[in-house]
Amino acid sequence: MMKRIILASLIALTTAGAVSAASAPTNLSSAAKAEAQNILPAASFDNLTADQAARIEGVLTGGKDLQAYEVKLIISKALAS
């Protein structure tokens, strides 16, 4: 019984740490932020989560042949999530 309580506590602590790390504010690289602001000038790129920053960096540096409207749509979706 005690082992289960300890194990459950460790799992809960690990999960809580992962959730807070994923939602911690992250900044884009200065080049990515400048490019993203050029694409969506009215959008705010401050206080992004790690997931948002990774998605935006990925679309800007991914090397895919995306159309401008596709990049704009992906960045908008990342900001909305």
C-alpha positions in Angstrom: 0.0 0.0 0.0 2.8 2.4 0.9 4.6 1.6 -2.3 1.6 2.6 -4.3 1.2 5.9 -2.6 4.8 6.7 -3.1 4.7 5.7 -6.8 1.5 7.7 -7.3 3.1 10.7 -5.7 6.2 10.4 -8.0 4.0 10.1 -11.1 2.0 13.1 -10.1 5.1 15.2 -9.4 6.6 14.2 -12.8 3.5 15.0 -14.7 3.0 18.4 -13.0 6.6 19.3 -13.9 6.1 18.4 -17.5 2.9 20.4 -17.8 4.5 23.5 -16.3 7.5 23.2 -18.6 5.2 22.9 -21.6 3.3 26.0 -20.7 6.3 28.1 -19.6 6.7 31.3 -21.7 9.3 30.9 -24.5 10.7 33.3 -27.0 11.3 32.8 -30.7 14.7 33.4 -32.1 15.1 37.1 -33.1 15.2 36.1 -36.8 12.1 34.0 -36.5 10.3 36.7 -34.5 11.2 39.3 -37.1 10.0 37.1 -40.0 6.8 36.1 -38.1 6.0 39.8 -37.4 6.5 40.5 -41.0 4.0 37.9 -41.9 1.5 38.8 -39.2 2.3 42.4 -38.1 -0.7 42.7 -35.8 0.0 39.5 -33.8 1.9 39.3 -30.5 4.8 36.9 -30.4 5.6 37.5 -26.7 4.9 34.9 -23.9 4.6 32.0 -26.3 4.4 28.5 -24.9 7.2 26.1 -25.9 4.8 24.3 -28.2 3.8 27.5 -29.9 7.4 28.7 -30.4 8.4 25.3 -31.7 5.6 25.2 -34.2 6.3 28.8 -35.5 10.0 28.2 -35.7 9.4 24.9 -37.5 7.2 26.4 -40.2 9.7 29.3 -40.7 12.8 27.1 -40.8 11.3 23.8 -42.0 12.5 24.1 -45.5 9.1 23.1 -46.9 7.8 24.8 -50.1 4.8 26.4 -48.5 2.8 29.2 -50.0 2.7 32.5 -48.1 -1.0 32.0 -47.1 -0.2 28.5 -45.7 2.6 29.9 -43.5 0.3 32.6 -42.3 -2.4 30.0 -41.5 0.0 27.7 -39.6 1.3 30.6 -37.6 -2.2 31.9 -36.8 -3.2 28.4 -35.7 -0.1 28.1 -33.5 -0.9 31.4 -31.8 -4.5 30.4 -31.2 -3.6 27.2 -29.5 
